C-alpha cells in the first residue's frame, strides 16, 4: 500500500499535466508507505513514450532524502496515451525492488487514473493507493 495526502496527489497531477504531452517523472519520499515529500524531476528524454531521470539530479535528491531522515518510498511517472500499467521499458528501469512504482495515466485527461506497483526481477504486483 502507498499513502498519499490529497494535496500531494494533486501536486503529482499538476506536474504530469504541465509536462504533457511528454511523460513526467519524480521521486516520492517519506516513511515506509507514507509519502510526505515529492521531488518533481526533469524527464531527460523529453518523450511522450518514456522517461529517464538525470543521474546528477537524482543523486542530489537521494542525498536530500537521506539528510532529511526520509526514505525513498517510490518513483512516479505519467503515461500520456496508455493505461497506468508498467511498460516493458518501465520494467527494465525498475532498479529499486522495495520502491513503489506509481503511474498516473492521462489517457483521458478529464479522468486521470493512478495505480501503484512493486516490481521485483520483472515480476509486477499491484498495491493499493490510498489518497486521503
Buried (B, 14 or more C-beta within 10 A) or exposed (E): EBBBBEEBBEBBBEBBBEBBEBBBBBBBBBEEBBBBBBBBBBBBBEBBEBBBBEEEBBEEBBEBBEEEEBBBBBBBBBBBEEEBEBBEEBBEBBEBEEBBBBBBBBBEEEEBBBBBBBBEEEEBEEBEBEEE
